[in-house]
Amino acid sequence: MARALHAHGPEPLEFYHWEPNAASARVLICLAEKGCPFTSHYIDVLGFEQHRAPFLRLNERGEVPVLVHAGVPYTQASYICEYLEELAPGLRLMPSDPHARWRVRSWQKYVDDVIAPCVGELTWQAYGVPLLRDLDRGVLAAAVSAIPVRERREHWMRVLTGLTAEALARATERIETALTRVLAELERGEWLAGNEYTLADIAAFGYLNYLPRLWRERVNRQTMPRLMEWLERIGSRPAVRVALATGHHEDPYSVAAPGPEQIRWG
């Protein structure tokens, strides 16, 4: 059973994260919405801090974010957010109705399996690859070769010079499909999983908030007014504004890092 969190209790939270976008944004928003006090540890993902020994002791996969509570590290943004929902008082982010809870979890899985990797590929191509052009290729290759986690090392090697046209086309197609699903849900109401703002909205927002910048001509007030209203409704929440102001970049949605790989279905 999770032990309750108290603002002045003996078991404070520590949160290891990168910029408040994607997976890190999801947990930072959840922490702010729940009013959870925590110690922030910024991990420079583009500087490969997640692949160094201190962080690998928390997550052997070398991936942010990681929440540490009572000395126990918790990984995977969806599971961390549900842990916080059960742990902490404050705003309820999971509905009480069993069907509605299933809908929230269904959306979280869809975000994890489809939206996150596809947005990750598109944003890396748009924002990450250009950052590397002025770096010494030998130094960069040596840094990637030193990543101790084989899976992450091989992934970085594949994306250093950009993704293939086939990979980008696949990511684009899947995000277009995801947008169709999101818009269909928003036609029925203000939120993704029913009548309440939930972890489903936070999960999808973490990634879809990139799109008005990434696809300006496709995602704007004229082409997708309901999506823009939903993004603005979430982005204007006081807790979300606090969370998005925790980064080292003025606009956390102007930078990106390689995310999880796409599931090879279809």
N, C-alpha and C positions, 0 to 999 in steps of 0.2 A: 504493500500500500504506500502511495506517495505521501511523504511528510509535508504538511502545509508550510507554505512560505510566509514568513513574517518580515516586515520591513527591517526590524532590528533583531532578528533571530540569529541563531548560531550557525546557520547553514546558508551563507549567501550564494548567489549565483555568479558564475563567471561565464562570459560569452566570448568565444573566439570567432571572429568574422572578418570579412573583407568589406568592400564598399556596400552601402545599403541598396543593393539591387539583387535581383534573382533570389537565390536561396537565403543569403544573408538578410536581405530585406524582409523576407517572410517572418523570420524569427525576431528581428528587431522591431517590426510592427507589432507582433504578438506581445512581446515584452512591454512595449509602450502602452498598448491597449489594456493589458492586464495590470498596469501600474507596478511592474516588478522592478525592484532595485537590483542592479547587477554591476559587476566590474567588466568593463569592455577591454578586450585584447584585440587590437587591430592586426590582422595577418596580411602582409603584403603578398598577395597571390602572384602578381606579375614579377615580384622579386623572389619567388619560389620559397617563401618562408614556410609554407605549408608542407614542404618536403624536407624540412630540417628536423633533427632529432627531437627537440622539445615538443614540437607539434605532433610528430608521428607517435609520440607516447600517448597522446590523447586520441588520435585517429590514425591507425596504421595505413589507411588508404590515402592519407594526405589530402583530405578534402574538407573545406569549410562548408557550413558552420559546425561548431561543436559547443554544446552547453555543458558546463560542469556544475553539478549540484551535490553538495555533501561529499565531494571528492570523486564522484562518479561521472564520467564523460558520457554524454548522449549525442548521437549523430543522426543525420537525415532530417531535413527541415520539417517534413510532414509529422514525423514522430515527435520531434522536439516540441512543435506547436501543440500537439495533443497532450504531451506531458505537462506543459505549462498550463493548459486549460484545466487539467485535473489537479494540478499542484496549487495554483494561485487563485485567490478571489478576484474580484473586479468584474469587468465586462464579460458576459458569457459569449463565447465564440463558437460553441457547438449547441445546436438546438436540442431540446429535450425529446422531441418526437423521434422514434426509432427510424422511420422512413427518411425523415429529414437528415438525420445523422448519417444514414447510408449515402444520401445524395452528396453530403459534404465530403465523405471519404472517397466516393467515386470521382468527384472533381479533383481531389488531391492526387489521386493515382493518375488521372489523366494529365494533370500538370507534370507530375514526376516523369511519366513515361513518354509523353508526346511534346507538350509545350516547352518544357525546360530544355531538353536537348536540341530541339529545332531552333528556338530563339537563341540558344547558346551558340549554335553554328553560325547563324546569320549575323549576330552581333559581333562575334569574333572576327568574321570576315570584314565587317564594316569598320570596327573600332580597334580591334586587337592587332590584326596584321599590319596596318599602317604604322602602329607604334614601333614595330620591330625593324622597320626599314632602315632606320638610322643607327641601329645597334651593330656592333662588331659581330659578324656571323660566327666567327670562331669561338668567341667568348660565349655567345648564346648557345651554340651547339654543345659546348663543354658543360654549361649549366644544365641543359636538358639531359645530357648523358649521365649526369650525376644524380638525377632523381632516383631514389632507391626503390620506389614502388614501380614494378615493371609495367603494369597496366597504364599508370599515369605517364610514365616515361614514353611509352610507345604512342600514347595519344598525343602528347605534346609534339613528338617528332612528326606525326602525321599532319598536324595543323600549323606548324611553324611558318610555312610558306603560303598558307591559304588552303581553302578547301576546293575540291574538284567541282566542275560545273554540275556534275550529276548529283553530288551531295547537296549542293546549294539548291538545286531544283527540287530535290526530295524534301528538304527542309521547308522550302517555300510552299510547296503543295500541302504539306501537313499543317502548316500554320494557317493557310487559307481555310482548310477544313475545320481547324480549331476555332477560327473566327466565326465561321458559319454556326457552329454549335453554341458558342458564347452568345452571339446575337439572337439566336432562337430563344435562348433562356431569358435574355433581357427583354425580349418582346412580351414575356409573361409577367415580368416584375422587375423590381429594382436590383435584385441580388441573384446570384447564380444558383443557390440551393434552397430557394424558398423566400419567405417574407423577411428574413433576418440577414444582417451582415454577419458572415461567418468566416471560418478558416478557409472555406472554398474561395471566397473573394480575395482574401489576403494572398493565398497561394497563386492564383491566376494573375493578380495585379503585379506581383513581384517580377513577372516576365513580360506581360502584355504592355506594361507601362513603357517599354522600349519602343513600341511600334509607332507612336506618333512622331518619333524622331527618326526611326529607321526607315519607315515607309510613309513619308510625309504625303505623297500623292495618293496613297491608298487609304490611309487611316487619318481622317481629319473630320471636322464638324460637318462638312457637306456630305462626305461619302458614308460615314458611320457615326451618325449623331448619338445613337444609344450607347455605343461603346465609349465614345468620348465623355458622355455624361457620367457613365459608370466609373471611368478612370478618374474624372474630376471629383466625383462624389467621394471616392476613397481617398484621393490625394489631398482633399481639403480637410480631412479629419485631423484634429489636433495631434493625436498620437502618431499618425502617419507622417505629418510634417516633422515631428520630433525625430522619428526614426530616420527619415530621409536626410536629415541634417547631420547625421553622425559620421559621414564619410570624410575622406581627405580630398576628394574632388568636389568642386563646386556643384557639378551636376553628376551624380552617380550613374545616371543613365547615358552618359557619354563615353563610358569605358566598359570593357568586357574582358572576360577571361574564358579559356576553353571550359566548357561545361561537360556534362555526362554525354556519352555517345548515344546516338539514336538506336532504338530497338529496330532490328532489321526485319520488320514485317512488311507485307504488301509488295 
